[in-house]
Amino acid sequence: MSGPVEGGAAAGRDLLQALRSGRIRDPRARLRAATDLLEGTFYQELFKAMRATVPEGGVLPGGGGRDVFEGLLDQHVADAAAARSAGGIGEALYRHFLGRVAGAPPEEGA
């Protein structure tokens, strides 16, 4: 899957802004964008939880700069993982909710 969040955090923010502003009008495209953003958020929270299990005092010194760096790194990796995950959570949610999207005829081969 090469989802809309491909390209990292900036692309994810652009996609969120496009959803909020109404620039994405097609119901299917809106659903795809929302599920891809949700998948990226899921991965980001997963990485944050995983990082919380690492003991303090690792290789890098602590501090605010490290926290910011780790947060940005997690966000970028999460967005990249979501963009490359064919058949992941975003795809499952998309297929689940597709039948409920008004004005969206069934996809071919689905």
N, CA, C and O atoms as CSV, one atom per row, in Angstrom:
chain,resi,resn,atom,element,x,y,z
A,1,MET,N,N,0.840,-1.179,0.000
A,1,MET,CA,C,0.000,0.000,0.000
A,1,MET,C,C,0.879,1.234,0.000
A,1,MET,O,O,1.806,1.321,0.806
A,2,SER,N,N,0.631,2.152,-0.840
A,2,SER,CA,C,1.327,3.426,-0.744
A,2,SER,C,C,0.272,4.449,-0.374
A,2,SER,O,O,-0.293,5.123,-1.236
A,3,GLY,N,N,0.017,4.553,0.907
A,3,GLY,CA,C,-1.052,5.389,1.424
A,3,GLY,C,C,-0.689,6.854,1.417
A,3,GLY,O,O,0.444,7.227,1.113
A,4,PRO,N,N,-1.664,7.686,1.754
A,4,PRO,CA,C,-1.461,9.112,1.747
A,4,PRO,C,C,-0.455,9.605,2.771
A,4,PRO,O,O,0.043,10.723,2.642
A,5,VAL,N,N,-0.134,8.797,3.798
A,5,VAL,CA,C,0.818,9.274,4.780
A,5,VAL,C,C,2.242,8.997,4.352
A,5,VAL,O,O,3.174,9.283,5.104
A,6,GLU,N,N,2.437,8.446,3.162
A,6,GLU,CA,C,3.790,8.198,2.683
A,6,GLU,C,C,4.523,9.530,2.606
A,6,GLU,O,O,3.994,10.518,2.095
A,7,GLY,N,N,5.732,9.540,3.115
A,7,GLY,CA,C,6.495,10.772,3.105
A,7,GLY,C,C,6.691,11.336,4.494
A,7,GLY,O,O,7.385,12.341,4.645
A,8,GLY,N,N,6.118,10.741,5.496
A,8,GLY,CA,C,6.395,11.123,6.868
A,8,GLY,C,C,5.383,12.071,7.472
A,8,GLY,O,O,4.260,12.216,6.988
A,9,ALA,N,N,5.815,12.714,8.546
A,9,ALA,CA,C,4.922,13.527,9.361
A,9,ALA,C,C,4.338,14.711,8.599
A,9,ALA,O,O,3.165,15.038,8.781
A,10,ALA,N,N,5.132,15.356,7.752
A,10,ALA,CA,C,4.623,16.510,7.007
A,10,ALA,C,C,3.482,16.098,6.090
A,10,ALA,O,O,2.484,16.809,5.974
A,11,ALA,N,N,3.626,14.959,5.443
A,11,ALA,CA,C,2.556,14.475,4.571
A,11,ALA,C,C,1.322,14.130,5.391
A,11,ALA,O,O,0.198,14.368,4.949
A,12,GLY,N,N,1.520,13.574,6.579
A,12,GLY,CA,C,0.393,13.258,7.461
A,12,GLY,C,C,-0.347,14.521,7.884
A,12,GLY,O,O,-1.578,14.544,7.908
A,13,ARG,N,N,0.403,15.577,8.218
A,13,ARG,CA,C,-0.236,16.850,8.594
A,13,ARG,C,C,-0.982,17.450,7.414
A,13,ARG,O,O,-2.087,17.969,7.573
A,14,ASP,N,N,-0.380,17.380,6.224
A,14,ASP,CA,C,-1.045,17.901,5.026
A,14,ASP,C,C,-2.349,17.149,4.769
A,14,ASP,O,O,-3.365,17.751,4.423
A,15,LEU,N,N,-2.311,15.846,4.939
A,15,LEU,CA,C,-3.499,15.024,4.722
A,15,LEU,C,C,-4.586,15.366,5.732
A,15,LEU,O,O,-5.759,15.472,5.375
A,16,LEU,N,N,-4.202,15.536,6.980
A,16,LEU,CA,C,-5.167,15.914,8.013
A,16,LEU,C,C,-5.800,17.262,7.684
A,16,LEU,O,O,-7.012,17.432,7.818
A,17,GLN,N,N,-4.986,18.213,7.258
A,17,GLN,CA,C,-5.509,19.529,6.880
A,17,GLN,C,C,-6.458,19.410,5.687
A,17,GLN,O,O,-7.488,20.084,5.650
A,18,ALA,N,N,-6.125,18.567,4.719
A,18,ALA,CA,C,-6.999,18.379,3.553
A,18,ALA,C,C,-8.334,17.775,3.972
A,18,ALA,O,O,-9.377,18.146,3.433
A,19,LEU,N,N,-8.313,16.863,4.912
A,19,LEU,CA,C,-9.567,16.284,5.411
A,19,LEU,C,C,-10.414,17.329,6.124
A,19,LEU,O,O,-11.617,17.440,5.886
A,20,ARG,N,N,-9.773,18.088,6.997
A,20,ARG,CA,C,-10.502,19.097,7.785
A,20,ARG,C,C,-11.072,20.203,6.916
A,20,ARG,O,O,-12.161,20.708,7.185
A,21,SER,N,N,-10.339,20.584,5.870
A,21,SER,CA,C,-10.775,21.704,5.033
A,21,SER,C,C,-11.823,21.294,3.999
A,21,SER,O,O,-12.476,22.147,3.398
A,22,GLY,N,N,-11.980,19.991,3.797
A,22,GLY,CA,C,-12.944,19.528,2.804
A,22,GLY,C,C,-12.380,19.426,1.403
A,22,GLY,O,O,-13.135,19.224,0.452
A,23,ARG,N,N,-11.050,19.562,1.249
A,23,ARG,CA,C,-10.455,19.450,-0.081
A,23,ARG,C,C,-10.599,18.035,-0.636
A,23,ARG,O,O,-10.651,17.848,-1.851
A,24,ILE,N,N,-10.661,17.060,0.230
A,24,ILE,CA,C,-10.894,15.685,-0.226
A,24,ILE,C,C,-12.395,15.459,-0.154
A,24,ILE,O,O,-12.970,15.381,0.932
A,25,ARG,N,N,-13.020,15.356,-1.306
A,25,ARG,CA,C,-14.476,15.279,-1.350
A,25,ARG,C,C,-15.005,13.861,-1.558
A,25,ARG,O,O,-16.072,13.518,-1.049
A,26,ASP,N,N,-14.280,13.051,-2.289
A,26,ASP,CA,C,-14.736,11.700,-2.568
A,26,ASP,C,C,-14.840,10.913,-1.262
A,26,ASP,O,O,-13.871,10.854,-0.505
A,27,PRO,N,N,-16.003,10.305,-0.984
A,27,PRO,CA,C,-16.178,9.578,0.281
A,27,PRO,C,C,-15.153,8.461,0.476
A,27,PRO,O,O,-14.676,8.243,1.590
A,28,ARG,N,N,-14.817,7.758,-0.597
A,28,ARG,CA,C,-13.821,6.694,-0.486
A,28,ARG,C,C,-12.437,7.240,-0.164
A,28,ARG,O,O,-11.712,6.685,0.662
A,29,ALA,N,N,-12.085,8.325,-0.820
A,29,ALA,CA,C,-10.778,8.944,-0.568
A,29,ALA,C,C,-10.704,9.493,0.856
A,29,ALA,O,O,-9.658,9.412,1.499
A,30,ARG,N,N,-11.811,10.050,1.349
A,30,ARG,CA,C,-11.851,10.546,2.728
A,30,ARG,C,C,-11.685,9.400,3.718
A,30,ARG,O,O,-10.957,9.520,4.703
A,31,LEU,N,N,-12.358,8.298,3.452
A,31,LEU,CA,C,-12.248,7.136,4.329
A,31,LEU,C,C,-10.827,6.591,4.307
A,31,LEU,O,O,-10.269,6.275,5.358
A,32,ARG,N,N,-10.236,6.479,3.124
A,32,ARG,CA,C,-8.864,5.973,3.002
A,32,ARG,C,C,-7.901,6.885,3.774
A,32,ARG,O,O,-7.029,6.403,4.497
A,33,ALA,N,N,-8.062,8.182,3.618
A,33,ALA,CA,C,-7.180,9.125,4.311
A,33,ALA,C,C,-7.332,8.994,5.828
A,33,ALA,O,O,-6.340,8.981,6.556
A,34,ALA,N,N,-8.558,8.898,6.290
A,34,ALA,CA,C,-8.792,8.800,7.728
A,34,ALA,C,C,-8.226,7.503,8.304
A,34,ALA,O,O,-7.624,7.512,9.377
A,35,THR,N,N,-8.414,6.405,7.605
A,35,THR,CA,C,-7.906,5.135,8.129
A,35,THR,C,C,-6.382,5.087,8.068
A,35,THR,O,O,-5.757,4.501,8.952
A,36,ASP,N,N,-5.775,5.682,7.060
A,36,ASP,CA,C,-4.316,5.732,6.999
A,36,ASP,C,C,-3.756,6.601,8.122
A,36,ASP,O,O,-2.746,6.250,8.732
A,37,LEU,N,N,-4.403,7.727,8.399
A,37,LEU,CA,C,-3.960,8.574,9.503
A,37,LEU,C,C,-4.114,7.854,10.838
A,37,LEU,O,O,-3.250,7.961,11.708
A,38,LEU,N,N,-5.195,7.132,10.997
A,38,LEU,CA,C,-5.414,6.381,12.228
A,38,LEU,C,C,-4.344,5.302,12.405
A,38,LEU,O,O,-3.856,5.079,13.513
A,39,GLU,N,N,-3.988,4.640,11.313
A,39,GLU,CA,C,-2.951,3.617,11.387
A,39,GLU,C,C,-1.604,4.238,11.788
A,39,GLU,O,O,-0.876,3.661,12.595
A,40,GLY,N,N,-1.279,5.384,11.242
A,40,GLY,CA,C,-0.051,6.069,11.622
A,40,GLY,C,C,-0.052,6.458,13.094
A,40,GLY,O,O,0.968,6.335,13.771
A,41,THR,N,N,-1.184,6.924,13.585
A,41,THR,CA,C,-1.311,7.275,14.999
A,41,THR,C,C,-1.169,6.041,15.877
A,41,THR,O,O,-0.539,6.101,16.933
A,42,PHE,N,N,-1.746,4.926,15.452
A,42,PHE,CA,C,-1.619,3.683,16.202
A,42,PHE,C,C,-0.151,3.279,16.333
A,42,PHE,O,O,0.310,2.945,17.425
A,43,TYR,N,N,0.578,3.310,15.224
A,43,TYR,CA,C,1.997,2.956,15.258
A,43,TYR,C,C,2.778,3.913,16.149
A,43,TYR,O,O,3.665,3.486,16.887
A,44,GLN,N,N,2.458,5.197,16.087
A,44,GLN,CA,C,3.166,6.168,16.903
A,44,GLN,C,C,2.961,5.873,18.389
A,44,GLN,O,O,3.914,5.927,19.167
A,45,GLU,N,N,1.743,5.566,18.781
A,45,GLU,CA,C,1.475,5.236,20.183
A,45,GLU,C,C,2.152,3.922,20.571
A,45,GLU,O,O,2.624,3.777,21.699
A,46,LEU,N,N,2.200,2.982,19.657
A,46,LEU,CA,C,2.887,1.720,19.910
A,46,LEU,C,C,4.370,1.963,20.166
A,46,LEU,O,O,4.936,1.422,21.116
A,47,PHE,N,N,5.000,2.776,19.317
A,47,PHE,CA,C,6.418,3.072,19.493
A,47,PHE,C,C,6.670,3.819,20.799
A,47,PHE,O,O,7.664,3.572,21.483
A,48,LYS,N,N,5.759,4.741,21.142
A,48,LYS,CA,C,5.911,5.483,22.394
A,48,LYS,C,C,5.842,4.524,23.587
A,48,LYS,O,O,6.630,4.646,24.525
A,49,ALA,N,N,4.918,3.585,23.555
A,49,ALA,CA,C,4.795,2.608,24.640
A,49,ALA,C,C,6.027,1.704,24.702
A,49,ALA,O,O,6.502,1.370,25.786
A,50,MET,N,N,6.533,1.316,23.549
A,50,MET,CA,C,7.732,0.483,23.518
A,50,MET,C,C,8.931,1.251,24.082
A,50,MET,O,O,9.724,0.698,24.844
A,51,ARG,N,N,9.055,2.515,23.708
A,51,ARG,CA,C,10.180,3.324,24.181
A,51,ARG,C,C,10.103,3.514,25.694
A,51,ARG,O,O,11.139,3.619,26.350
A,52,ALA,N,N,8.905,3.560,26.255
A,52,ALA,CA,C,8.744,3.741,27.699
A,52,ALA,C,C,9.277,2.537,28.480
A,52,ALA,O,O,9.532,2.648,29.679
A,53,THR,N,N,9.446,1.410,27.830
A,53,THR,CA,C,9.965,0.225,28.511
A,53,THR,C,C,11.485,0.186,28.570
A,53,THR,O,O,12.050,-0.647,29.279
A,54,VAL,N,N,12.160,1.072,27.836
A,54,VAL,CA,C,13.621,1.110,27.816
A,54,VAL,C,C,14.102,1.812,29.079
A,54,VAL,O,O,13.636,2.908,29.390
A,55,PRO,N,N,15.033,1.196,29.815
A,55,PRO,CA,C,15.523,1.822,31.048
A,55,PRO,C,C,16.223,3.151,30.767
A,55,PRO,O,O,16.806,3.349,29.701
A,56,GLU,N,N,16.155,4.050,31.738
A,56,GLU,CA,C,16.837,5.348,31.632
A,56,GLU,C,C,18.346,5.139,31.670
A,56,GLU,O,O,18.826,4.114,32.154
A,57,GLY,N,N,19.090,6.116,31.158
A,57,GLY,CA,C,20.541,6.059,31.213
A,57,GLY,C,C,21.144,5.242,30.089
A,57,GLY,O,O,22.160,4.575,30.283
A,58,GLY,N,N,20.531,5.285,28.917
A,58,GLY,CA,C,21.041,4.538,27.775
A,58,GLY,C,C,22.279,5.194,27.176
A,58,GLY,O,O,23.029,5.875,27.877
A,59,VAL,N,N,22.486,4.991,25.901
A,59,VAL,CA,C,23.668,5.492,25.208
A,59,VAL,C,C,23.652,7.019,25.106
A,59,VAL,O,O,24.684,7.662,25.304
A,60,LEU,N,N,22.504,7.595,24.803
A,60,LEU,CA,C,22.404,9.040,24.640
A,60,LEU,C,C,22.059,9.707,25.963
A,60,LEU,O,O,21.303,9.151,26.760
A,61,PRO,N,N,22.610,10.901,26.205
A,61,PRO,CA,C,22.233,11.613,27.416
A,61,PRO,C,C,20.770,12.051,27.329
A,61,PRO,O,O,20.251,12.298,26.240
A,62,GLY,N,N,20.122,12.142,28.466
A,62,GLY,CA,C,18.706,12.527,28.497
A,62,GLY,C,C,18.530,14.019,28.295
A,62,GLY,O,O,19.473,14.735,27.958
A,63,GLY,N,N,17.317,14.466,28.505
A,63,GLY,CA,C,17.032,15.886,28.398
A,63,GLY,C,C,15.928,16.163,27.407
A,63,GLY,O,O,15.437,15.261,26.729
A,64,GLY,N,N,15.545,17.426,27.333
A,64,GLY,CA,C,14.458,17.837,26.457
A,64,GLY,C,C,14.745,17.602,24.993
A,64,GLY,O,O,13.849,17.226,24.237
A,65,GLY,N,N,15.988,17.820,24.580
A,65,GLY,CA,C,16.341,17.598,23.178
A,65,GLY,C,C,16.158,16.152,22.779
A,65,GLY,O,O,15.669,15.855,21.689
A,66,ARG,N,N,16.547,15.265,23.653
A,66,ARG,CA,C,16.391,13.825,23.367
A,66,ARG,C,C,14.916,13.469,23.252
A,66,ARG,O,O,14.518,12.730,22.352
A,67,ASP,N,N,14.108,13.996,24.164
A,67,ASP,CA,C,12.674,13.695,24.134
A,67,ASP,C,C,12.030,14.179,22.837
A,67,ASP,O,O,11.217,13.474,22.240
A,68,VAL,N,N,12.397,15.382,22.407
A,68,VAL,CA,C,11.859,15.924,21.158
A,68,VAL,C,C,12.307,15.070,19.983
A,68,VAL,O,O,11.506,14.713,19.120
A,69,PHE,N,N,13.603,14.743,19.958
A,69,PHE,CA,C,14.138,13.921,18.874
A,69,PHE,C,C,13.420,12.580,18.811
A,69,PHE,O,O,12.999,12.155,17.735
A,70,GLU,N,N,13.276,11.908,19.953
A,70,GLU,CA,C,12.628,10.600,19.979
A,70,GLU,C,C,11.174,10.697,19.530
A,70,GLU,O,O,10.690,9.823,18.812
A,71,GLY,N,N,10.478,11.746,19.944
A,71,GLY,CA,C,9.087,11.924,19.524
A,71,GLY,C,C,8.968,12.109,18.018
A,71,GLY,O,O,8.103,11.513,17.375
A,72,LEU,N,N,9.843,12.941,17.461
A,72,LEU,CA,C,9.828,13.166,16.012
A,72,LEU,C,C,10.219,11.904,15.251
A,72,LEU,O,O,9.634,11.582,14.216
A,73,LEU,N,N,11.212,11.197,15.775
A,73,LEU,CA,C,11.627,9.945,15.144
A,73,LEU,C,C,10.483,8.930,15.151
A,73,LEU,O,O,10.208,8.287,14.138
A,74,ASP,N,N,9.827,8.793,16.294
A,74,ASP,CA,C,8.702,7.864,16.385
A,74,ASP,C,C,7.602,8.228,15.394
A,74,ASP,O,O,7.028,7.354,14.744
A,75,GLN,N,N,7.311,9.522,15.282
A,75,GLN,CA,C,6.259,9.958,14.363
A,75,GLN,C,C,6.639,9.641,12.925
A,75,GLN,O,O,5.810,9.149,12.160
A,76,HIS,N,N,7.871,9.914,12.553
A,76,HIS,CA,C,8.313,9.651,11.178
A,76,HIS,C,C,8.283,8.152,10.867
A,76,HIS,O,O,7.781,7.740,9.822
A,77,VAL,N,N,8.822,7.348,11.775
A,77,VAL,CA,C,8.854,5.900,11.554
A,77,VAL,C,C,7.431,5.341,11.524
A,77,VAL,O,O,7.134,4.447,10.731
A,78,ALA,N,N,6.556,5.858,12.379
A,78,ALA,CA,C,5.167,5.396,12.403
A,78,ALA,C,C,4.465,5.704,11.082
A,78,ALA,O,O,3.769,4.849,10.534
A,79,ASP,N,N,4.645,6.910,10.576
A,79,ASP,CA,C,4.022,7.266,9.300
A,79,ASP,C,C,4.577,6.424,8.161
A,79,ASP,O,O,3.829,5.991,7.284
A,80,ALA,N,N,5.879,6.191,8.171
A,80,ALA,CA,C,6.493,5.362,7.126
A,80,ALA,C,C,5.997,3.921,7.219
A,80,ALA,O,O,5.728,3.291,6.196
A,81,ALA,N,N,5.876,3.398,8.433
A,81,ALA,CA,C,5.384,2.028,8.615
A,81,ALA,C,C,3.938,1.909,8.130
A,81,ALA,O,O,3.582,0.929,7.476
A,82,ALA,N,N,3.120,2.885,8.442
A,82,ALA,CA,C,1.727,2.851,8.010
A,82,ALA,C,C,1.622,2.927,6.494
A,82,ALA,O,O,0.770,2.270,5.894
A,83,ALA,N,N,2.482,3.723,5.873
A,83,ALA,CA,C,2.443,3.880,4.416
A,83,ALA,C,C,2.872,2.611,3.691
A,83,ALA,O,O,2.479,2.386,2.546
A,84,ARG,N,N,3.663,1.794,4.341
A,84,ARG,CA,C,4.195,0.600,3.685
A,84,ARG,C,C,3.502,-0.684,4.101
A,84,ARG,O,O,3.873,-1.759,3.628
A,85,SER,N,N,2.517,-0.605,4.962
A,85,SER,CA,C,1.897,-1.826,5.470
A,85,SER,C,C,0.688,-2.214,4.627
A,85,SER,O,O,-0.409,-1.690,4.822
A,86,ALA,N,N,0.892,-3.108,3.717
A,86,ALA,CA,C,-0.215,-3.634,2.919
A,86,ALA,C,C,-0.992,-4.612,3.785
A,86,ALA,O,O,-0.404,-5.513,4.384
A,87,GLY,N,N,-2.273,-4.448,3.855
A,87,GLY,CA,C,-3.096,-5.349,4.645
A,87,GLY,C,C,-3.008,-5.091,6.136
A,87,GLY,O,O,-3.304,-5.982,6.931
A,88,GLY,N,N,-2.608,-3.887,6.535
A,88,GLY,CA,C,-2.482,-3.554,7.945
A,88,GLY,C,C,-3.797,-3.098,8.544
A,88,GLY,O,O,-4.873,-3.326,7.991
A,89,ILE,N,N,-3.680,-2.450,9.686
A,89,ILE,CA,C,-4.858,-1.982,10.414
A,89,ILE,C,C,-5.654,-0.990,9.581
A,89,ILE,O,O,-6.883,-1.051,9.547
A,90,GLY,N,N,-4.958,-0.070,8.903
A,90,GLY,CA,C,-5.648,0.925,8.082
A,90,GLY,C,C,-6.472,0.281,6.977
A,90,GLY,O,O,-7.603,0.693,6.720
A,91,GLU,N,N,-5.906,-0.729,6.324
A,91,GLU,CA,C,-6.628,-1.428,5.255
A,91,GLU,C,C,-7.832,-2.180,5.807
A,91,GLU,O,O,-8.900,-2.182,5.194
A,92,ALA,N,N,-7.662,-2.824,6.972
A,92,ALA,CA,C,-8.774,-3.551,7.591
A,92,ALA,C,C,-9.905,-2.601,7.967
A,92,ALA,O,O,-11.078,-2.912,7.757
A,93,LEU,N,N,-9.558,-1.450,8.519
A,93,LEU,CA,C,-10.585,-0.468,8.871
A,93,LEU,C,C,-11.267,0.079,7.620
A,93,LEU,O,O,-12.485,0.259,7.594
A,94,TYR,N,N,-10.475,0.339,6.591
A,94,TYR,CA,C,-11.037,0.846,5.342
A,94,TYR,C,C,-12.075,-0.130,4.790
A,94,TYR,O,O,-13.186,0.270,4.442
A,95,ARG,N,N,-11.715,-1.395,4.712
A,95,ARG,CA,C,-12.642,-2.396,4.169
A,95,ARG,C,C,-13.873,-2.558,5.054
A,95,ARG,O,O,-14.981,-2.761,4.557
A,96,HIS,N,N,-13.674,-2.467,6.372
A,96,HIS,CA,C,-14.800,-2.621,7.300
A,96,HIS,C,C,-15.818,-1.493,7.128
A,96,HIS,O,O,-17.024,-1.738,7.080
A,97,PHE,N,N,-15.324,-0.256,7.038
A,97,PHE,CA,C,-16.220,0.892,6.981
A,97,PHE,C,C,-16.655,1.277,5.575
A,97,PHE,O,O,-17.530,2.130,5.425
A,98,LEU,N,N,-16.081,0.686,4.551
A,98,LEU,CA,C,-16.408,1.057,3.179
A,98,LEU,C,C,-17.894,0.876,2.885
A,98,LEU,O,O,-18.493,1.708,2.204
A,99,GLY,N,N,-18.482,-0.177,3.379
A,99,GLY,CA,C,-19.911,-0.406,3.150
A,99,GLY,C,C,-20.805,0.621,3.802
A,99,GLY,O,O,-21.974,0.747,3.435
A,100,ARG,N,N,-20.277,1.357,4.762
A,100,ARG,CA,C,-21.067,2.361,5.480
A,100,ARG,C,C,-20.903,3.772,4.927
A,100,ARG,O,O,-21.573,4.701,5.378
A,101,VAL,N,N,-20.018,3.933,3.956
A,101,VAL,CA,C,-19.768,5.254,3.387
A,101,VAL,C,C,-20.868,5.569,2.389
A,101,VAL,O,O,-21.073,4.834,1.423
A,102,ALA,N,N,-21.565,6.655,2.626
A,102,ALA,CA,C,-22.647,7.067,1.736
A,102,ALA,C,C,-22.100,7.413,0.356
A,102,ALA,O,O,-21.114,8.139,0.225
A,103,GLY,N,N,-22.746,6.892,-0.646
A,103,GLY,CA,C,-22.393,7.220,-2.019
A,103,GLY,C,C,-21.169,6.481,-2.534
A,103,GLY,O,O,-20.635,6.836,-3.585
A,104,ALA,N,N,-20.724,5.478,-1.827
A,104,ALA,CA,C,-19.550,4.724,-2.282
A,104,ALA,C,C,-19.986,3.345,-2.760
A,104,ALA,O,O,-20.262,2.466,-1.943
A,105,PRO,N,N,-20.049,3.149,-4.064
A,105,PRO,CA,C,-20.405,1.826,-4.577
A,105,PRO,C,C,-19.316,0.822,-4.224
A,105,PRO,O,O,-18.178,1.218,-3.973
A,106,PRO,N,N,-19.638,-0.467,-4.199
A,106,PRO,CA,C,-18.631,-1.478,-3.840
A,106,PRO,C,C,-17.455,-1.430,-4.807
A,106,PRO,O,O,-17.616,-1.172,-5.999
A,107,GLU,N,N,-16.254,-1.688,-4.256
A,107,GLU,CA,C,-15.067,-1.738,-5.094
A,107,GLU,C,C,-15.067,-3.011,-5.901
A,107,GLU,O,O,-15.620,-4.029,-5.485
A,108,GLU,N,N,-14.437,-2.943,-7.067
A,108,GLU,CA,C,-14.309,-4.145,-7.900
A,108,GLU,C,C,-13.365,-5.116,-7.210
A,108,GLU,O,O,-12.321,-4.715,-6.696
A,109,GLY,N,N,-13.726,-6.375,-7.198
A,109,GLY,CA,C,-12.882,-7.406,-6.628
A,109,GLY,C,C,-12.914,-7.457,-5.112
A,109,GLY,O,O,-12.158,-8.220,-4.511
A,110,ALA,N,N,-13.771,-6.665,-4.477
A,110,ALA,CA,C,-13.819,-6.665,-3.017
A,110,ALA,C,C,-14.861,-7.624,-2.500
A,110,ALA,O,O,-15.037,-7.750,-1.288
